[in-house]
Amino acid sequence: MAAENAPTAGEYIRHHLQHLQMNFQFESVKQTAIVDFSVFNLDSVVYSLLLGVLGCFVLWRGARRATSGVPGRFQAAVEIMAEMVETQAKGVIHNEKSRKLVSPLALTVFIWIFLMNFMDMIPVDLIPQAWHVAGPAAGFPDYMRVVATADLSTTLGLSVSVLLLCFYYNIKIKGLGGWGHELFTAPFGAHPLLWPFNFLMQVIEFVAKTVSHGMRLFGNMFAGELVFMLIALMGGAFTLSATGIGLAIGHVIAGTVWTLFHILIITLQAFIFMMLTLIYVGQAHDAH
C-alpha cells in the first residue's frame, strides 16, 4: 500500500523544487510566468534573513571576544577570514577609505552566502518532512525549499545590490559628471558619433556582469540540490523494493562522495561571489 501511494521520481523532484510562494497580500499562490514581481518565495526570504542574522551574530561574537593575547580557535578563524578578505580587497581596491566599508561588506557576503549554501548539506527530506506536518496545520501549502541560493530571485537580488554599490562608488569617486562623461566616451572614444555605441556597450557590460554574477551562484547551487535529490531517490527506491541492495550501497557511496565534494563547491561559490563583488567595486574606482 505504501508503494502504491508513494510519488513517482518526477513528482518527488517537482514537489521538492516548488517554493513556498506568496503574494503581497500574504495569500498562497503559484508563479505562472517566468518573471512575476507580484509573487515572492517566502521560504527563501525566511532562510536568507535567519542566516544573515546568524552570520552577523558570528562576526559580532568574534569582534566582542577579540583579545590582544593568544587568540582562541574561534577568534583565530574569524581573524583568518577577515585577513583573507582584506588582502584580496587591497589587491583590487586601492582607495583605503573605500575599503573600510567594502572589506567588512565582502566578509559579510562571504559568510552569508556560505551559510545559505551550507543548507544544501542538510538531508534533503529532513526539514521538508517536518514542514509536511507543521505547514498544512498552520494553513500553509506543503512546500519548503531551504537553500536560498538555489533560488534565482535571491542570487539576482544579491547581484543587483552589488550593481547599485558599483553605481554609488562610480558617482562618489568620479562625480556624477565624470561618470556620465565616461559612460558616453568609453571605450571607443569621445567623438559625438560614438556616444550611442559607447553608452550601449556600457549598459551591456553592467547587465552582463550583474546577470552572470547571480546566475553563476544559482546554477551551481541548483545543480547541487538536484543531485542530492537524485541520490535521495536511490535510497527511496531501495526501501520500496524487496531486492536491489545495490541501490542502498550506491545511495551511501554517492551521498558520501557528493557531500564531500559539495563542501568544496559551497565554499568556492561563496568565495567567487565575494571576489567578483570586490572586483566590480574596484572597477568602479578605475577611470577609463
C-alpha positions in Angstrom: 0.0 0.0 0.0 2.9 2.4 0.8 4.4 1.7 -2.6 1.1 2.5 -4.3 0.8 5.8 -2.5 4.4 6.8 -3.0 5.1 9.6 -5.5 7.0 8.9 -8.7 10.5 10.2 -9.1 9.3 13.1 -11.3 6.6 14.0 -8.7 9.1 13.9 -5.9 11.5 16.2 -7.6 8.8 18.6 -8.8 7.5 18.8 -5.2 10.9 19.5 -3.8 11.6 22.2 -6.4 8.5 24.1 -5.6 8.9 27.2 -3.4 6.5 28.3 -0.7 5.1 31.2 -2.7 3.0 34.1 -1.5 1.7 37.3 -3.0 1.9 40.6 -1.1 -1.5 40.1 0.4 0.2 37.0 2.1 -2.0 34.6 0.1 -0.7 31.3 -1.1 -0.2 31.4 -4.9 1.9 29.7 -7.6 4.0 31.6 -10.0 2.8 31.1 -13.6 5.1 33.5 -15.5 8.9 33.4 -15.8 9.0 36.9 -14.3 6.3 37.8 -11.8 7.1 40.6 -9.3 3.7 40.1 -7.6 5.0 36.8 -6.1 7.8 36.2 -3.6 9.3 32.9 -2.2 8.6 33.0 1.5 10.9 30.2 2.3 13.9 31.9 0.6 13.1 35.1 2.4 12.9 33.5 5.8 16.0 31.3 5.5 18.1 34.1 4.0 17.1 36.5 6.7 17.7 34.0 9.5 21.1 33.0 8.1 22.0 36.7 7.6 21.3 37.3 11.3 23.3 34.3 12.2 26.3 35.4 10.1 26.2 38.9 11.6 26.0 37.3 15.1 29.1 35.2 14.4 31.1 38.2 13.3 29.8 40.2 16.3 30.8 37.5 18.7 34.2 37.3 17.0 34.8 41.0 17.4 33.4 41.0 21.0 35.7 38.2 22.1 38.8 39.5 20.4 41.8 39.9 22.7 45.3 41.1 22.2 46.8 37.9 23.6 46.9 34.4 22.1 43.6 34.0 20.3 41.3 31.1 20.7 40.2 28.9 17.9 37.0 30.9 17.2 38.8 34.2 17.2 41.6 32.8 15.1 39.1 31.6 12.5 37.4 34.9 12.3 40.7 36.8 12.1 41.9 34.4 9.3 38.8 35.1 7.3 39.0 38.9 7.9 42.6 39.0 6.9 41.9 36.9 3.8 39.2 39.3 2.6 41.3 42.4 3.5 44.2 41.0 1.5 42.0 40.4 -1.6 40.5 43.9 -1.2 43.8 45.6 -1.1 44.7 43.9 -4.4 41.7 45.4 -6.3 40.6 48.4 -4.3 43.4 50.9 -3.8 41.3 53.5 -2.0 41.8 52.9 1.7 38.7 54.9 2.7 36.5 52.7 0.4 38.0 49.5 1.9 36.7 50.5 5.3 33.2 49.8 4.1 33.8 47.3 1.2 36.0 44.9 3.2 33.6 44.2 6.0 30.8 44.1 3.5 32.6 41.5 1.4 33.4 39.4 4.5 29.7 39.5 5.5 28.7 38.5 2.0 31.1 35.6 2.1 29.8 34.2 5.4 26.2 34.9 4.5 26.4 33.1 1.1 28.4 30.2 2.7 25.7 29.7 5.3 22.9 29.8 2.7 24.9 27.3 0.6 25.6 25.1 3.6 21.8 24.4 4.0 22.3 22.1 1.0 24.3 19.8 3.3 21.2 19.1 5.4 19.4 15.8 4.4 17.0 16.6 1.5 13.8 15.5 3.3 14.7 16.5 6.9 13.1 20.0 7.0 10.5 19.4 4.2 9.2 16.3 6.1 8.8 18.4 9.3 7.1 21.1 7.3 4.8 18.4 5.8 3.1 18.2 9.2 3.6 21.7 10.5 2.9 23.7 7.3 -0.6 22.5 6.4 -1.5 22.5 10.1 -0.7 26.2 10.1 -2.6 26.8 6.9 0.4 26.9 4.5 1.0 24.8 1.4 3.1 21.7 1.8 6.2 23.2 0.0 9.5 24.0 1.5 12.9 24.7 0.0 15.8 25.5 2.3 18.6 26.5 0.0 18.0 30.2 -0.6 20.9 30.5 -3.1 19.2 27.8 -5.3 16.5 30.5 -5.9 17.3 32.8 -8.8 15.4 35.7 -7.1 17.9 35.5 -4.2 21.1 35.4 -6.2 19.9 38.1 -8.7 18.9 40.2 -5.7 22.4 39.9 -4.3 24.0 40.7 -7.7 21.7 43.8 -8.3 22.7 45.0 -4.8 26.4 44.8 -5.9 25.4 46.7 -9.1 23.9 49.5 -7.0 27.0 49.6 -4.9 29.1 50.0 -8.1 26.9 52.9 -9.2 27.4 54.5 -5.8 31.1 54.3 -6.0 31.2 55.4 -9.6 29.4 58.6 -8.6 31.3 59.0 -5.3 34.8 58.6 -6.8 34.3 60.2 -10.3 31.5 62.6 -9.6 28.2 62.5 -11.4 29.6 64.5 -14.3 32.8 62.4 -14.5 30.9 59.1 -14.6 28.4 60.5 -17.1 31.3 61.5 -19.3 32.8 58.0 -19.0 29.5 56.4 -19.9 29.5 58.2 -23.3 33.2 58.3 -24.1 34.5 54.8 -23.2 35.6 52.5 -24.7 35.6 53.8 -28.3 36.5 57.5 -27.8 34.9 60.9 -27.2 33.7 61.6 -30.8 29.9 62.5 -30.6 29.1 59.9 -33.2 30.5 57.3 -30.9 28.4 58.3 -27.9 25.4 55.9 -28.6 27.7 53.0 -29.1 29.8 53.7 -26.0 26.7 54.1 -23.9 25.2 50.8 -25.3 28.4 49.0 -24.6 28.5 50.3 -21.0 24.9 49.2 -20.4 25.6 45.7 -21.9 28.6 45.4 -19.6 26.7 46.3 -16.5 23.8 44.0 -17.4 26.1 41.1 -18.3 28.2 41.4 -15.1 25.1 41.5 -13.0 23.3 38.6 -14.6 26.3 36.3 -14.8 27.2 37.2 -11.1 23.8 36.0 -9.9 23.4 33.1 -12.4 26.7 31.5 -11.6 25.8 31.1 -7.9 22.3 30.0 -8.7 23.3 27.5 -11.3 25.9 25.7 -9.2 23.6 25.5 -6.1 20.5 24.5 -8.1 22.5 21.7 -9.7 23.9 20.6 -6.4 20.5 20.5 -4.8 19.2 18.4 -7.7 22.0 15.9 -7.4 21.1 15.4 -3.7 17.5 14.8 -4.7 18.6 12.1 -7.2 20.7 10.4 -4.6 17.8 10.5 -2.2 15.7 8.8 -4.8 18.2 5.9 -4.9 17.5 5.3 -1.2 13.8 5.7 -1.6 13.8 3.1 -4.5 15.6 0.7 -2.2 13.0 1.0 0.6 10.3 0.2 -1.9 12.0 -2.8 -3.4 12.5 -6.2 -1.9 15.7 -6.6 -3.9 18.2 -4.0 -5.1 20.8 -3.9 -2.3 23.0 -2.2 -4.9 20.7 0.9 -4.7 21.3 1.1 -0.9 25.1 0.8 -1.4 25.0 3.3 -4.2 23.0 5.7 -2.1 25.5 5.6 0.7 28.6 5.9 -1.6 27.2 8.5 -3.9 25.8 10.5 -1.0 29.2 10.5 0.9 31.2 11.3 -2.2 28.9 14.1 -3.3 28.7 15.6 0.2 32.5 15.8 0.5 32.8 17.3 -3.0 29.9 19.7 -2.4 31.7 21.1 0.7 34.3 22.4 -1.7 31.7 23.8 -4.1 29.7 25.8 -1.5 32.9 27.3 -0.1 34.2 28.1 -3.6 31.0 29.7 -4.8 30.9 31.9 -1.7 34.5 32.9 -2.3 33.9 33.6 -6.1 30.8 35.8 -5.3 32.8 37.7 -2.8 35.8 38.2 -5.1 33.6 39.3 -8.0 32.0 41.8 -5.6 35.4 43.2 -4.8 36.5 43.3 -8.5 33.3 45.1 -9.7 33.6 47.7 -6.9 37.3 48.0 -7.7 36.4 48.7 -11.4 34.1 51.4 -10.2 37.1 53.2 -8.8 39.1 53.0 -12.1 38.9 55.7 -14.8 38.7 54.6 -18.4 
